[in-house]
Amino acid sequence: IFIDPEALKGRSILVVEDNEFNRFIARSILVKWNIRVDMAANGREAIDMVRQKSYDLILMDMQMPELDGYSATTIIRKELGITTKVIALTAFATKEAIDRSYEAGMNGYITKPFEEETLFATLLSAFDIPPRYVTDQAEHFPAAATRVARHEVHYDLDKLSTLLDGDQAEIIDLIEKFIEVTPGFSDSLLRAFDQNNIDGIAKAAHKIKSSIDLLASGNLRSNINLIHDYALTGKNLEKLPKLVKYFRENIPVLLQQLQEKAEELKEELGSS
């Protein structure tokens, strides 16, 4: 997904989060996208603020002192009658937590810590703004589609390198294991999509998510997270075709690029 700082310009968002560092991160990202941002440290502050001012959207942490996100959203909906969209911020995206957030009147959720691309895509979806994709240019130049896709680097080994303390042999082993198992998971996801099996899409995406998070770039990580979230919750299912199209086209490119990177790392290891 292409992040366009103008796409959300002028929107007003209330961030409700008790962790000062998390508030700082959220503000830094949202201000960069030309969004007007207010902050609340707990649910009670949030209720006082929405009484005095209207917002386009609320990002609501779940676990907070004084008044948690579930209770605050319930009051906002039932007592104040405010219909502003509320997106849950949660570190525990269990089915129970998701169900409880929707019961309280929330419109979606983001798992912390989140990638910028995931937050941006979620906000676009909440405001019904069509996303632009990095590969959209290929639609206008069909003959160059493969070339454009391959010029985009789909892997990012920083997390993996940190996790394995830079052990090159172990990095190569994990890349090769990813290349071995991913086609099966990928085929399961695509087959489930072709059969309109939403539960199957969610299950296949769940299997891919953790490994994608260690090896893929932000665009593919956000892509599989959105596919999983939409299929799991049954929300925004109309967005799945374009997301799955991106996945279908770019997973083979990721695997090819990782294969080439593994060969490069082997040569470096052999010459050291």
ROTI-493118 format. One record per residue: x, y, z of N, C-alpha, C in turn. Coordinates in steps of 0.1 Angstrom, whole numbers, plus 2048, in hexadecimal, padded with zeros to 3 digits. Each point is the difference from the previous one (the first is absolute). Layout:
% ROTI-493118
XYZXYZXYZ...
% end
This chain:
% ROTI-493118
8087F48007F880C80080980C8007FD80A7F780880C7FF7FA80A80A8098058097FC80A80A80180E7FA7F58067FE7FE80D7FB7FD80A80B8098098047FD80980C7F48097FD7FC8017F47F58097FD7F27F98018007F28007F47F98007F780280C80780280C7F880280D80180E8058058097F880380E8047F380680680280780B7F48078067F77F88098027F38007F77F780980480380E7F77FE80980280280E7FF7F380880A7FC8078007F380780480280F7F87F980880380080E8077F380480C8008058087F48047FE7FF80F7FB7F48047FE7FE80E8097F480480B80480880A7F680380780480D8027F780980680480D80F8008008067F97F680F8007FF80580C7F980880880780580D7FB8087FE7F38087F58008097FD7F57F77FD7F47F67F88027F77FC7F57F880C7FA7FD8098097F980D7FC8098087F780D80080480A8087F88017FA7F28017F38008027F97F37F48037F77F47FE8067F48027F87FE80E7FB80380A80880080E7FC80A8027F580C7FB80180A8037F67FC7FB7F27FA7F48007FB7FA7F47F58087FA7F68038087F48067FB80280E7FB80880880880380E7FC8088007F38087F67FD8077FF7F47F77FE7F47F47FB8037F67FE7F57F680C80080480B8067F880C8007F27FE8078007F880A7F47FD80880080980D7F58068047FF80780C7FE7F680C80980180A8007F580A7FE80680E7F77FA8087FF80380E8037F380780480180D8047F58087F87FF80D7FD7F48047FA7FD80D8077F580680280180D8087F58077F87F58067F38018007F77F58047F28037FB7F77F68027F38017FB7F880B80680280480D7F980B80680380D7F980D8027FD80480C7F97FA8017F27FF7F47FA7FB7FF7F27F18048007F87FC80A7F28038017FE80F8028098068087FF80F8028038077F38097FB7F98058077F37F57FF7F57FA7F47FF7F67FE7F57F38088047FE80380C7F580880480180E7FB80D80580080380E7FC8038027F28047F57F98058027F27FD7F37F87FC8027F37FE7F57F780C7FC7F98027F37FE80C7FB7F97FB7F77F48097FF7F67FD7F77F58027F18038097FD80A8037F38048067FF80D7FF7F58088067FF80D8087F37FF80D8018048097F48028007FD80F7FA7F58047FE7FD80E8077F480580A80380A8077F58067F67F88098027F38017F77F780880380080F80C7FF8038047FE80F80580E8057F880680880480D8067FB80280E8078088087FC80280E7F48098007F980180B7F48088027F47FB7F88018007F37F57FB7F78067FA7F47FD7F37FE8077F97F47F88037F38067FC7F57FA8037F37F37FB7FD7FD7F38057F37FA7FF7F580980680380380D7F68088087FE80E7FA80B8067FC7FF80E7FA7F88007F38027F67F87F97FF7F37F17FD8027FD7F880A7F27FD8037F980D8058078088087FA80D8057FE8097F480B8017F77FF8097F57F47FC7F77FE7F47FE7F57FB7F77F28018077FF7FB80C7F37FE8067FB80D8088098068077FC80C80880180D7F880B8017F980280D7F87FA7FF7F27FD7F47FB7FA7FF7F38098057F580D7FF80280A8047F68037F47F67FF8037F38027F57F680E8007FA80980980480D8017FA8077F28018067FC7F58077F37FF80B7FF80A8007F480780A7FD80A8087F47FC80D8027FF8097F47FC8087FC80D7FF7F48048077FB80C80F7FE7FD80780480B80F7FD8008027F680A8047F47FC8027F580980C7F87FE8067FC80B80C7F77FF7FC7F28007F47FD8037FB7F28017F47FE7F68037FD7F47F57FE7F67FA7F28007FC7FC80C7F97F38017F28027FB7FA7F57FD7F28007FB7F780780A8027FC80D7F880680B80180F80080D8057FF80280E8017FA8077F48017FA7F47FA8067F47F18008017FA7F58057F18008017FB80A80A80880180B7FC80A80B80180E7FB80A8037F780180E7FB7F48037F77FC7F77F87F48027F77F48028087FE7F880B7F58008097FF80E80680C80680380080D8077FC80B7F68007FD7F37FD80A7F680B8057F780C7F980180B8047F87FE7FB7F18088067F77FE7FE7F280C7F87FA80A7FD80880B7F87FB80B80080A80C7FB7FD80B7FF80980D8007F980A80480880E7FF7FB8087FA80B8097F67FD8087F980A80D80880280380380D80D80680380B7F680280C8037FD80480C7F87FC7FF7F27FD80B7F97FB8007F380A8067F68007FC7F48088067F57F880D7FB8088097FB7F980C7FB7F77FD7F58037F67F77F87FD7F57F27FA8058017F880A7F47FA8067F780B80580580A8087F880B8057FA8087F58088037F67FC8087F57F47F97F88027F37FE7F67F87F97F38008088017FE80D7F48008087F980D80080780B8017FA80D7FF7F98027F38067FD7F57FA8017F37F37F87FF8007F48067F47F88007F580680880480580C7F68078087F980C7FA8088077F87FA80C7F97FB7FD7F28007F37FC7FC7FC7F38078077F580E8018028088067F68077F47F87FF7FF7F38077F57F980F8018028067F580380F8018018078007F380C8057FF8087FF7F480B7F68048037F87F680A7F580280D8047F980B7FB80580D8027FA8007FB7F27F87F57FD8007FA7F37F58057F77F980B8057F58057F78068057F380C8058008068057F38017F57F68007F38048017F57F67F37FF7F97F58048067F37FF7F97FF80A7F480880B8018008097F580A7FD7F580A7F780480A7FC7F78017F18007F67F97FB8007F180180C7F97FC8078057F680C7F97FB80B80080A80080A80980B8028097FC7FA80E7F57F98017FB7FC80D80A7F78078067F67FA8097F780680D8088048048087F780D8088037FE80980C7F58078017FD80980B8007F880D7F97F58007FE7F880C80E7FB8058097FC7F680C7FA80480A80B8057FE80D7FC80880B8047FE80380F7F47FD8057FD80380E8067F480880880480A8067F68097F57FC80A7FD7F38007F57FC8098057FA80D80D7FE8028057FA80C80780B8098007FD80D80680880A8057F780B80E7FF8018057F680980580680D7FD80C80380480780C7FB7F980C7F37FD8017FB7F980C8067F28028017F97F48067F280180E8018058088097FB80E80280480180380E7F880980580080380F7FC7F48087F67F97FC7FB7F480780B7F58018087FF7F580A7F580080E80680280180C80680D8068038098007F47FB8027F48088017F58077F37FB7FC7F58068067F37FC7FC7FD7F180A8017F77FD7FF7F27FB7F27FC8067F68067FC7F27FD7F17FE8047FC80580B7F37FE8057F68087F880480C7FC7F88087F77FD7F97F380A7FA7FA7FE7F97F47F77F48028027F980B7F77F48037F18048017FE80C8067F28048027FA8057F38088077F87FB8047F37FC7F47F88097F68007FD7F47F87F47F88057FE80080D7F47FA8067F38087FC80180D8007F58087FB7FD7FD7F280A7FF7F77FE7FD7F27F97F37FE8037F68097FB7F37FF7F17FF8047FC80780B7F37FE8057F680A7FB80480C7FC7F780B7FC7F77FC7F48067FA7F67F77FD7F47F37F88048027F680A7F47F98047F68088078048098097F78098077FA80A7F68088057F77FB8097F67F57FA7F78037F37FC7F67F97F87F37FE8078017FD80E7F47FE8087F880D80080780C8027F980C8017F98037F28077FF7F57FA8037F37F57F67FD8017F48037F67F67FE7F380380880280480C7F58048097F980C7FA80880A7FB7FA80C7FA7F87FC7F48067F87F77F97FC7F47F37F98037FF7F980B7F47F98047F780880980480D8027F88098097FF7FA80E80B7FA8058007FA80D80780A80A7F880880680680B8088077FB80C7FB7F58068067FA80C80E7FA7FC8007FA7F480D7FA7FB80A80B7FD7FB80C7FB80A80B7FD80680480D7F880280B80580480D80A7F78067FD7F37FE8097F680680D7FF7F88008017F380C8007F880880D8037FA80B80080780D80380680080E7F97FA8098067FF80E80D7F88008017F57F880C7F87FF80B8077FA7FD8097F680A8087F980680C8087F780680880380D80680D8018078037F680980C80180980D8007F88007F77F680C7FF7F780280C7F77F58057FB80080B7F780580C8087FC80180D80580B80880F8008028067F580080E7FF8028088027F37FA7FE7F48088007F47FC80A7F57F38058017FB8087F580180F8037FE8087F680080E8017F38058067FF80C8037F48068067F37FE7F88018017F37F47FF7F77FA7F28018087F67FF7FB7F28017FB7FC80E80780680A7FC7FD80E7F28068027FE80D7FB7F38068027F57F97F88047FB7F47F77F97F77FA7F38078097F88057FC7F38067F880380E80480B8077F980380C7F28047FD7FE8087F67F28057FC7F87F47FB8067F77F87F97F47FB7FB7F880C8097FE80A7FC7F880C7F580780880280D8027F78078097F28017F97FF8037F47F38017F97F97F27FF8087F67FD7FA7F28007FC7FB80D80880480B7FD7FB80D7F38078067FF80D7FD7F58078067F38017F78027FD7F37F58017F77FD80E7FC8098098037FF80E7FD8078037F37FB80A7F88078057F48047F57F67F77F67FF8037F57F78018047F27F980B7FC8018057F380E8047FC80980280A80E8047FD8097F57FE7FB7F48038097F47FE8057FD7F27F78027F68057FD7F280D8077FC80180D80380C8087FD80C7FC8087FD7FD80D80B7FC8098057F37FC7F87F67FD8047F37FC8078017F27FC8097F78068017F380F80580280280980A80E8058038087F48057FA7F98098077F48068037F67F67F77FD7F78027F67F680B8047F680180C7FD80A8057F780E80180680080480D80D8038068077F68097F97F68048067F680880A7F87F87FD7FC7F380B7FA7F880C8097FE7FE80D7FF80C8097FF80880080D7F980080B8077FF80D8087F38017FA7F57FD8087F380080C8007F77FE8067F480C8007F780B8098057FC80C80680A8098058077FA80C7F97F98098067FA80B8097F47FC7FD7F97F68087F67FA80E8067FC7FF80B7F880C8077FC80880580B7F980580B80780680B8077F48087FA7F58018067F480780C7FC7F98008007F380C7FC7F880B80A8027FC80D80180A80A8028077FF80E7F77FD80A8067FE80E8097F48007FC7F57F98087F480080E8037FA8008087F680D8047FA8098088097F980980780780880A8067F780B7F87F78058047F780B80B7F77FC7FF7FB7F380B7F77FB80D8077FE80080D7FD80C8077FE80680680C7F97FF80C80580680C8087F6808
% end
